[in-house]
């Protein structure tokens, strides 16, 4: 190869490097100042691209916030519009059921019961959708406090015992077990979580079987509440769907009432209170739902 050919080849390699890879530009600029103008140009184009992307992201964020606001407004106005006629339907169904003129047949009275039950179900659905939407949009503010668990569980026991008598389930909750145990939580929301898990433990249970609530100490700073039922259980292949919104795992074909929203709300609330929820279950044997929540005096969410 003659000298001219070697020079021409090395010139072409140089050009290829410069045009294809900015890393080489940096090296060239560092070791010889070659093509510095190109490096500056490249930097400027990157800055311009970053600015463009930032602008696009800002617009997308504003659009998402706007559509979320619209969704919340729609849900709250829709719920109002639906609740008013629904209350009228339930109210008139109750008046009819009184059968003041004693002229309704048994079939008619049964049908009135159905109207009333359907109205109640729809109202529950609307209230739950609305609750979920306000949780998701961050509109609910938690009021965190120290909760005396013995007192709290005593109140829960009083509420639940009325329900379980009707359902003939053995309900085991020894509030004394929670003596000197405290949680850091929002009282109303904690009640919602506990009552929802109890309600499921009763609904998906079997007459004569049991639902037991007890505590376990987890790490030093958490308490685990356990909701253990000996009910119908959840088959393994459906475990991944348990916290999915509107998913009733096929129970919609059974007579058990439900909306498939309760556990989604429960999970969101527990996580907002720096806790965790999980479960174990076996079909035909029963289920165990666990809620881990922090005890007072622990500072979470330091923002680091
Ligand atoms: P639902 O209104 O249907 O009860 P949830 O969100 O509370 O809605 O629960 C979702 C689904 O998980 C239920 O439909 C049911 O199939 C299942 N599930 C929840 N808790 C239990 C339980 N303790 N035992 C068996 N299945 C349960």
Boltz pocket constraint, residues with backbone or C-beta under 6 A from the ligand:
constraints:
  - pocket:
      binder: B
      contacts: [[A, 196], [A, 197], [A, 200], [A, 201], [A, 204], [A, 229], [A, 231], [A, 232], [A, 233], [A, 234], [A, 242], [A, 244], [A, 247], [A, 248], [A, 249], [A, 250], [A, 251], [A, 257], [A, 258], [A, 259], [A, 260], [A, 261], [A, 262], [A, 263], [A, 264], [A, 287]]
      max_distance: 6.0
